[in-house]
Amino acid sequence: MKKESKEKLSKAHLGKKLSKEHRDKVVKSLKYGIKGKGNNNWKGGKYINPSGYVYLKSYNHPNKMSNGYFSEHRLVMEKKLGRYLGKFEHIHHINGIKDDNRIENLELINAQTHNLITMMEIRIKELEKENEILREKRV
């Protein structure tokens, strides 16, 4: 292989160039395992998943996910009740807005009831769409 080709290949795999200051910050946070606010990648400990649920960083919660996050709506309900929730206990957002975690919008229910409510809400939305289509046809 030609020397020029080797140089091109080696440069192609170097990736993004970081400034010395930025590289020093990244190395420092990785080297010392800085968590939370001290880490350069800290985003406030709040994460919203693609479904719209809010998750908060919770290092000490016994039911946290492997990434250290725990759902905010469950945390709000646990604080209200003064105990941890069981896996069989579900939290329903009354107004259907998944990031509205005010206690007055949350309801503690069992899995079966939650599934029934969800199915009914889906059916209501379907009927509303059908109703709208029928109204448009009449006009």
PyMOL commands that set and color helices and strands:
alter all, ss='L'
color gray80, all
select helices_A, chain A and resi 3-12+20-32+36-38+72-81+103-105+111-138
alter helices_A, ss='H'
color red, helices_A
select strands_A, chain A and resi 46-48+54-57+69-71+89-93+106-110
alter strands_A, ss='S'
color yellow, strands_A
deselect
rebuild
show_as cartoon
